[in-house]
């Protein structure tokens, strides 16, 4: 490793040198602890007795080779501070950890699995002019094993390792792969986005409070099993994105916190060190911290062949603790630019997306053009405005009509993903379907219309698991999705509707050229009194037209001028009885003459047309 580059924050492969590296003769351990008085290795292979580590290089690094240390064994570093006191820490660069509540690192090989996705990687793109329909998944609560396959216990605190996995009913990465991939393909998604897979001590943190940035969580198995899952996704034509947290880390003292007896990774003062989540902020001005974070980012892309990273809480890097009034955090902004440039140089076709709630400019512009260098940014403004509109009573929708046109006033400032994510279905916010105004029967047609609007609006798409069948219970990381709801026709038909809509999105190029201003046209955004919108997406292969009625009354004889050079073909009516609507299948009323499409459109519904060339 380039030590000078490490201190300057220029290294992207620090994990190739630091951490535990098994070989035929045992395992080589290296760690960075510049302020420690001494460091020892302890583990299963030493009966947890100290094995002194020697200082190497400039004296800030420690190394030991241990012939008895084999893959699967647990270990920690015993870090002695300058007063002779010690704390046992897991390995900051460790490739595995034991199942919670255990806190030890585990020796894992990251070179044993052989990928078979060479063809996928050679053809991979960042999808600027291709469809990107993302199914967001929390792996531990998508599905869980039935009770008959779980370990029965009254006191999980007495369990360890695989006993905990069996009691919780978690599937391993390998076990869940085929079913998840089959489901995603069938229902029209071409990307899976996993919530953080880095090791974390608390299930309730959903993976955002990390203790092992290089350790895939052991809840679901080994690194090789995760590689198998990604490999299978690629061979099935599914891209994989993983959440990545470059802002903060867990406060647990066995991990990064005060690692060498000092605040090595975090700020020295509490005001800057802690954030709104109670975790510790990385000090992005330090070169070794920069090398750590960007090496972790490269690790997921290089070692696990991930197709992209969704970087969490970028607002908290742009502004001090996310608070705009405190000013820009210039060192963190410079780091983002440097890291993104380096990642794109190493992985040109990988996707780097920002979850950023600020209005900071040029988040997705190239660094050479003054931007932050992300490929995409979540459009949280679109999400908030859209959901607020559908939450409002129909009588107020004429007043709020332009909440749905506002997004196109700023859309071309960035490259956006439209997210209906996990954040919108927890903490008392209600699920997407629940948010729809009115009583139970009224929620489904409105949700169908909402998703049609989302599909035809420019921007890549993201939908959280369970929303595709209109789950009405808020997401709980301790439970699998309510799959038994599919025995009810409203939910089963809603999923079929989403499946049809998703495949229309994947199959029509007009819906893919999101960032070309000539691709989008409001055919009608001036019918506030009727709460009707008409959106056209253009392509040489044929246009797509959506007519959307968000009012609560039936509107007959609505017409829109689409020109005489095309011929409309109905692709989907959200009010079709196939999807629990009221319009008999195949009986949607519309006609076309003299360049005008005339239709009758029921309340809370949308119609999607393909406009073929004559």
C-alpha positions, 0 to 999 in steps of 0.5 A, spaced: 500 500 500 502 507 498 503 509 505 504 516 503 497 516 499 494 513 505 495 519 509 493 524 503 486 520 502 488 517 495 488 510 497 482 506 494 484 499 496 487 499 503 483 493 504 488 489 500 493 491 505 490 492 512 485 486 515 486 479 516 488 475 510 488 468 510 493 464 506 496 457 506 500 458 511 495 461 516 493 468 516 496 475 516 493 481 520 495 488 519 491 494 523 492 501 523 493 504 530 498 510 530 496 513 537 496 506 541 502 504 546 502 497 543 497 492 540 496 485 541 492 480 537 487 475 541 482 470 538 480 462 538 487 460 535 490 463 541 485 461 547 484 469 547 491 470 550 495 476 547 499 475 541 504 481 540 503 485 534 510 488 531 510 495 528 511 496 521 512 501 516 512 508 519 511 505 526 503 507 525 501 500 523 502 493 526 502 486 523 503 479 525 502 472 522 499 467 525 499 459 522 494 457 527 489 462 525 484 459 520 478 461 516 472 461 520 476 463 527 474 469 531 479 475 533 480 482 535 485 487 536 487 489 543 489 496 543 493 499 549 492 506 549 498 511 552 496 510 559 496 502 558 489 501 558 486 497 553 479 495 549 478 489 545 476 492 538 473 488 532 477 489 525 476 496 522 478 492 515 475 485 517 471 481 512 467 478 517 464 478 523 460 474 528 452 474 529 450 479 534 450 480 540 457 477 539 462 483 537 468 479 534 471 479 527 471 473 523 477 471 518 473 470 512 476 469 505 474 474 499 478 470 494 475 463 494 468 465 490 469 464 482 464 469 479 461 467 472 458 474 470 463 477 466 458 478 460 454 482 464 459 486 467 462 487 460 455 490 457 453 494 464 451 501 463 449 507 468 442 506 465 442 514 463 438 512 456 435 505 459 430 503 464 432 502 471 426 500 475 429 498 482 426 494 488 428 496 494 429 490 499 431 489 507 433 482 506 431 480 513 424 482 512 422 480 505 421 473 507 423 469 513 422 461 514 416 458 517 415 457 524 416 449 523 423 451 520 425 455 526 429 454 533 424 454 538 426 458 544 423 462 550 430 466 551 434 468 545 439 472 549 442 465 551 443 463 543 449 464 539 451 464 532 447 459 528 442 458 533 440 466 533 439 465 525 435 459 526 431 462 531 430 469 527 428 465 521 433 469 516 434 466 510 442 466 508 444 470 501 444 463 498 437 460 500 433 467 498 437 468 491 433 464 487 426 466 490 428 473 490 430 473 483 424 470 480 420 474 484 423 481 481 424 478 474 416 476 474 414 483 477 418 487 472 424 490 476 431 490 473 435 492 479 435 490 486 437 495 492 439 492 498 439 496 504 445 496 508 449 489 508 455 492 512 455 489 519 451 492 524 449 490 532 442 493 532 436 490 527 432 496 528 438 501 525 436 497 519 444 497 517 445 504 518 449 504 524 455 500 522 460 497 526 463 493 520 464 497 513 468 491 510 464 485 513 457 483 510 452 482 515 453 475 518 445 475 519 445 472 512 451 468 511 458 468 509 461 473 504 462 467 499 454 466 499 453 474 498 457 473 492 453 467 490 447 472 490 450 477 486 452 473 481 446 469 480 442 476 479 447 478 474 446 471 470 438 473 471 439 480 468 438 483 474 443 489 477 444 490 484 445 496 488 447 496 496 446 502 501 453 505 503 454 510 509 459 515 508 457 519 513 457 516 520 458 510 524 456 506 530 458 509 537 459 502 540 466 502 543 468 495 540 468 498 533 471 504 530 469 509 536 476 511 539 479 505 536 486 507 538 485 510 545 483 517 541 478 519 536 482 516 530 476 516 525 471 521 528 472 529 530 475 531 537 470 535 539 463 532 541 459 538 537 462 536 531 463 528 533 455 527 534 449 527 529 442 527 529 442 519 530 446 519 536 452 516 532 459 519 530 461 523 524 467 521 520 472 526 520 473 527 512 479 532 513 483 526 515 487 522 509 486 516 513 479 517 514 478 518 507 482 512 504 478 508 509 471 510 506 473 510 499 476 503 500 470 501 503 466 503 497 471 500 492 470 494 496 463 493 495 464 494 487 470 490 486 470 484 491 462 483 491 461 486 483 455 490 486 453 495 480 452 501 484 452 504 491 446 509 494 450 513 498 446 515 505 445 522 508 449 526 503 446 532 506 450 531 512 456 531 508 454 538 504 452 542 510 455 541 517 450 536 521 445 537 515 444 544 517 444 549 512 445 555 517 451 552 519 454 553 512 458 548 507 462 543 510 468 544 504 472 538 506 467 533 506 464 536 499 471 536 497 472 528 499 465 527 495 468 529 489 475 526 490 471 519 492 466 519 486 471 521 481 476 515 483 470 510 483 468 512 476 475 512 474 475 505 477 468 503 475 465 507 469 459 503 469 457 503 476 452 507 479 453 512 484 447 515 487 446 520 492 440 520 498 440 528 498 434 532 501 438 539 500 437 543 494 445 544 493 446 545 486 450 540 481 450 534 485 449 529 479 454 534 475 461 531 473 466 534 478 470 537 472 464 541 471 463 543 478 459 538 480 459 532 486 460 527 481 454 523 482 450 519 477 443 520 480 440 523 486 433 521 489 428 526 488 425 527 495 421 533 493 417 529 487 416 524 493 413 529 498 409 533 493 406 527 490 404 524 496 402 530 499 397 531 493 394 524 494 393 525 501 389 531 500 381 530 499 379 531 492 376 538 494 383 541 495 386 538 488 384 543 484 387 548 489 394 543 489 394 541 482 400 544 480 404 540 486 404 535 480 407 540 475 412 543 479 417 537 479 418 539 471 420 546 473 427 543 476 427 536 473 433 537 468 437 540 473 439 533 476 439 526 474 433 524 478 431 517 481 423 517 483 423 514 490 417 511 494 422 508 499 422 505 506 423 511 509 416 513 507 412 506 510 415 507 517 415 511 523 407 513 523 407 515 516 403 510 513 404 505 507 404 508 500 397 505 499 394 507 506 397 514 505 391 515 499 385 519 501 379 516 503 376 510 506 379 503 504 376 502 497 378 509 495 385 507 496 386 502 491 384 506 485 388 512 487 394 508 488 394 505 481 393 512 478 399 514 483 404 509 480 401 510 473 403 517 474 410 515 477 411 511 471 410 516 466 414 522 469 421 522 467 426 519 472 428 512 474 424 508 479 424 505 486 419 502 490 420 499 496 418 491 498 411 490 500 408 497 496 407 492 490 401 489 493 399 495 497 401 493 504 397 496 509 401 495 515 407 499 516 414 496 515 417 492 521 424 489 520 422 484 525 417 481 520 416 478 513 412 482 508 404 480 509 404 475 503 398 472 506 394 479 504 395 476 496 389 472 498 385 478 498 383 480 491 384 487 492 391 486 493 392 480 489 390 484 483 394 490 485 400 486 484 398 484 477 397 491 476 404 493 478 407 487 474 403 490 468 405 497 469 412 495 470 413 491 464 410 496 460 416 501 463 421 496 461 419 495 454 417 502 451 424 506 450 419 512 450 420 511 458 427 511 458 430 517 455 429 521 462 434 526 461 433 529 454 428 535 454 425 533 448 422 526 450 417 529 455 411 534 454 405 536 458 399 535 453 395 538 458 397 541 465 392 546 464 385 542 467 386 544 474 378 545 474 378 537 472 384 535 476 386 531 469 393 531 466 396 528 460 403 527 459 407 524 453 413 521 452 417 521 446 421 516 442 423 514 435 420 507 436 413 510 438 410 515 444 407 513 450 401 518 452 398 518 459 391 521 461 390 521 469 384 523 472 385 525 480 378 527 481 373 523 484 368 524 479 367 521 472 369 525 466 366 523 459 368 526 453 375 528 455 379 530 449 387 531 447 390 533 441 395 528 439 396 529 432 394 526 425 401 522 424 400 517 430 395 512 432 393 510 439 393 503 442 390 502 449 396 499 453 393 499 460 387 502 464 388 502 471 380 502 472 380 495 468 376 490 472 382 485 471 385 490 477 379 491 481 376 497 477 369 498 475 371 498 467 369 491 464 376 488 461 376 491 454 371 496 454 375 502 455 371 508 451 375 512 447 376 514 439 381 517 435 379 522 429 382 528 426 388 528 431 384 528 437 384 522 442 377 522 446 376 518 452 371 517 458 375 517 464 373 514 471 375 517 478 381 516 480 384 513 474 389 513 468 389 510 461 396 509 458 396 509 450 402 507 445 402 512 440 405 508 434 407 511 427 402 511 421 
